[in-house]
Amino acid sequence: MTTYRIVQRKRDGQELAPDELAHFLHAYAEGRIGDDQMAAFLMAVFFRGLSPAELATMVDVMLHSGAVVDLTDVAGIKVDKHSTGGVGDKVSLVLAPLVASLGVPVPMMSGRALGHSGGTVDKLESIPGFRTDLSLDEYCRQMERIGCALIAQTDQIAPLDRRLYALRDATATVESVPLIASSIMSKKLAEGIDALVLDVKVGNGAFIPEPTRAEQLARTMIEIGERYGKTVVALLTAMDRPLGIAAGNALEVEEAILALRGGGPTDLRAITLALAAEMLVLGGAAPSLEAGRSAAAAALDDGRALEKMREIIEAQGGDARVLDDTTLLPRAPVRRPVSAKESGIIQAMDVRAIGAAAVELGAGRGALRAGIDSAVGFHIPAKPGHRVQAGDVIATVFARNDAGARRAGEAVCGAITIGETIESEPLPLVLRRITPA
Ligand code: URA
């Protein structure tokens, strides 16, 4: 069957046989078809979904598009975390060194900015010199030596996800349960984990905003993990407001450093501790979630997590002095305060619009192979439920130039609804915990 016909059949809602789908995906991986047919296929999946059998094939082909890393030489139960993405989500930058500092190895392969959401890889690359493109050998050696590595999808590990991820980012095909599930699980299964904790975001800033569909996404990924013998636990967490205060690559690294020093915004710390507790229990380093949470809080407060981050940054070629002096991170030349236009209570935040404004500023990519600006973004201390007076500063824009700062300021202002009363309660930080059946 021709690849054209395969796209056509998917478009028309027919189920593809495993060999047809595998043939199509291999043809793309091997360069026999281009981005044009793959983009059309992704859009067809966006609208038609994938059957359980198609999803299983997709995960398997993506997983085996590169090496499946064997980390059996690394002592301990290897546990990673992955988030489905949101605005201001810098948790990985704190969580990975934190959990590794407590003796649980964390092999972490992350993504770049996707749609309106930021990406851990782009954030890490705002640290001068930091390399996320470790070779397979460097990755394994670093895992053996310091128990944590923070890398991007490479040509060697999950290369098909790397290409599909970038293509989805440029073709508005991110918000699909099977595409997100196959993307996340293929790279997580390839990186050498034994267990995984998922942070599945819910709310208007999430790719899958509704709690019931987010739960479906979580269960789909848990089932994929089970098929490959991995224990997967998911927390559904709030993304009806940005996480923490900073949104934008270097700004988020700065905020993550504050958290690694035992400070930072309380919501960032709370989510990090909840996820750390899960990872420590799965990794056999804590007998209960409560014990895991206390151990993690202690490691943030006494500097062990920060020192582990220093080891990671040094191992990956970065300038670890940023941990002591955050002015070494890229800085945007223009800062513009954004003031509330009226007095009242913050009723809601359009998180997706805030993320899109950050992309527009240059913090994310609008097109395949576009570059990003590490320095730009926002500080948004305002949260739903806060009372403000007209003229109060509710955000600060960090931009390359005045025109960009003005546009972004208007976008943020428009994304924050102020009214007389609280219309609906903000989501709890952690909505639900989902475990294998
Ligand atoms: N994170 C990923 O790795 N892939 C997605 O599709 C969404 C979030």
Residues whose N, C-alpha, C, O or C-beta is under 5 A from the ligand:
A	BS01	URA	S83 T84 G85 G111 L179 I180 S183 I184
